[in-house]
Amino acid sequence: MKTHRLQGMHLATLLFLSGCTAALQSNSSGESGCNASEISISDYRSNSHPHTWTAKCRDKTYQCSGSDMLKQQGASCRQVSD
């Protein structure tokens, strides 16, 4: 029973993160000039306010932040490398 509960928690976490990743990609796309499907997300930190993450697209890296990742607004990204 304990194993099933643990697997369920992992599945719920993965589902949440996949939805969160799509929102982060969408929020980053307007700031980077890339389509959301071109963006990879890493280093997401929800324990800070605002939330922070790294977005990569077309060989460029952006450091992004935003206060509400479920909205299509409010993200800010700055290019940190080519």
Secondary structure, 3 states (H helix, E strand, C coil): CHHHHHHHHHHHHHHHHHHHHHHHHHHHHHHHCCCHHHCEEEEEECCCCCEEEEEEECCEEEEEEECCCCCCCCCEEEEEEC
